[in-house]
Amino acid sequence: MPTTTFHSATGSNDPVDGGMEFDGADGTWASTHDAASSGNNSDSSTDVFIQRYDFAGGQYNLRRTAFIFDTSSIPAGSTINSATFSVFGTNTTHLTNGDSINIYSVTLASNSTCAATDYNKSNWGTTAYCNSAIVDTAWNVSGYNDFAFNATGLAAVNMGTGARTKIGMRAVGDVNNVAPTGRSIVNGLMADNGTNIPKLVVTYTLPVLTMQVFMATQPDIRSVDSIIMF
């Protein structure tokens, strides 16, 4: 079974990684959570962070981050046996009531840039790709934080010509649409950092192709009904 490690590209290139942030100063949680677009988005940052917090008694900040991987080298029809998405952590902030982080589906307008409208909650899934969310206080700040894919995540690994696998990282409180009463931020490294960058490791079984052997065209083969090619 082959195992392949995939990475996002640096800058505004396919496959991109980047974050979309809404700073809801003087706004409500609903206006922050449900905003049609972000006020700050970047696909060239070296730092990934997921945050959900109340920073001034009713003024909210929310950030969602997306990662795209070129998984076209996995042949179409392969069986995905396991997949793990990992982010190298650098810092975590937990004040009063924190949060947990998990991964979900995401749809971006482009595979090479992060647009402000990508922030829109309609682009982000709510069914987790991993059964174990990571609590902000347990976030590894000097190593990789691993998200092992469940059945939903495995089914989302795309393969074949032009395939891209897309992962959205969100605070669980964001997914559940719960206004924060404290501060939760986790930091990590993006592809633009150059080292210790996010990765998707996939183990898969190649497809089995069966070809009928026609005796008239294969005179050297006398008793084989089919050839199994891997």
N, C-alpha and C positions, 0 to 999 in steps of 0.2 A: 504494500500500500504506500503510494507516494505521499510525502508530506512537504508542503510548500509554504513558505513564509512570504506574505505580501505586505507592501508598504504603500502609503499615499505619496503623492508627488509634492515637491516644494512649490511655493508661490501659487500663482493662478494658472495651474496646469492640471490636466487630467492624469490621474485621479486626485482630486483636491481633498484637503481637509481644512476645516475652519469653523469659526464660531459666530453666532448671531446673538447680540445682547440688546435688551431693552431696559433703559434706565427710566423708571416710572416716577420721576420726581414730581411731587404734588399730584400724583395720580392715585387711582385705586388699584387693588390687586387685579380686578377684572380687566381694567384697561391695560395693565402690564401683561398679564397672561394671554389675553385675547387679541393683542395688537396685530394688525395686518402686516406690519413690517418692523424691523429692528431699527434702532437709532445708531447702532454700531455693529459692523460686521467685518470680519477679516479672514483672509485665506493665506496670509503671509506671516502670521504670528508664530513665534517659537514656543509660546506658552498656551496650553489648553487649560481652560478652567470651566467648571460647571458651578453655577451659583444660583442661589435662591434665598433672598433675605429681605427683611424689613430694616432699612438703614436709618430711618428717622421717624419712627412712629406713624406708619401709614404710607410711607414712600418706599416703593418696592423696586428691586433689581432682579432680573432673570436672564440667564444665559443658557443657550442650547448649542451643542457642538456636533458637527457631522464629520464623518470619515468615509471616503470612497476608496475602494481597492479594485484594481484591475485583476479580476480572477478569470480572464478569458483563456489562460493557459490550462485550466482544468477542462479536459475534454467533455463535450456535451454527452449526457447519458451516464456520467460517473455517479457513484454513490458517495455522498458526503458522510464520512464516519464520525468525524469530530472537527470542531473548530473552536479556537480560543482567540478572543480579542484582548489586547493588552495595551495599557497606557502606563508609562513611567511617571510615577508621582514625584512631586517636589515640595508640596506644601498642603496643609489643610487648615481651615478655620471653622471652629464650631463655637457659637455663642448662644446660650440659653437653649433654644430648641433647634437641633440640627436637622440633618436629612440623610438620605441614602442616594446612591448613584446606580443607574442601570442603563442598559442599552436596548434600543428599539429600532423599528424601521424609520427611514427618513427619505423624503423625495426632494431633491434640489432642482432648480430650474436648469442648471448646467452641471456637467461633470468636472468643469475646470475652474469655476469661480463660486464664491458664496455671495448671494444677493441679499439685500435687505428683506425682500419678500419671502425668502426661505425661512424666516423666523416664524411665519404664520403657523399656528398650531395645527392647521389642516394638513400640513406637510409632515407631521410627526406622528408616528404610531404610538399606541398605548399598550400593546401586548409585548411583554419583555422577551428578549432573546436569551436571557440568562435567568436561571432560577434563584440566583443568589445576588441580590443587590449588595453593594459595599457601603457600609455606614461611613459617614465622613470621618468619624473618630478612628476608624480602622483603616483609613486610606494610607497605603504605603508611600511614604515621602522620600524614600531612597531606593526604590526598586519598582518593578512592574506590578500593576494591579490587573489581575486576570479575570476575564469574564468568559466562562465556559458556556458555549451555546447549548440551549435546550433544543427540543424538536422543532420549535418555531424558528429558532435561529438557524438551524441546519438547513431547513427548507428555504431559507432566504439567501443561501450562498448560491450565487448564479454562476453559470459555467458556459463554455463554448464561445464562439466568435463574438467579440464585442461586449462580453459580459462584464458588468460592474456589480460589486457587492457593496451595499451602502448601510452604514451604521450610524444611528443617532444616539448620542449620549445625553441623558437628561436627569435632573433631580426627580426622585419619586414623587415628591410633593408637587412638582410641576405637572407630572402626569396625572396625579389625582386631583389637581386643581384646588389645592389647599393653601390659603394665604399663610405665609411664614410669620412667626412671632419672634424669630431670632435670626441668626445668620449662619449659613452653611456654604462654604466654598471649598472646592478641591482643585488643586493645580497639578499640571503635568506637562509633558513635552510634546510638541507637535513635530511634523515632518521637517519643518524649516529649521529646527534645532540642529539637525544633522546627525546627532548621535542619540541613542536611547529613544528612538522614535516609535510612535504607535505601530503595532503590527497585528496582522491577522494570520494565524497559523492554521492551515487546513490539512487534514488527512483524509484521503479519499481512495476509493477503489475504482480502477479504470473500467470502462464499459466492456462488455463481452460481445464480440461480433462473430456471428456464425455464418459461414459461407458453405453452401452446398457444393459438393464436388461432383462434377459431371465426368463420368468415366471416358466419354468420347474426347473431351478436351484435356483430360489429365491421365494419359495412358500409364504413367508410372505409379499411380495410386489405384490399388486394386480392391482394398477392403475397408477404406475409411469413408464413412458416411458424411462427415463434415469436418471442417477445420475450425478450431477455436483460436481466434487471434486476440491477443491482449495488447 
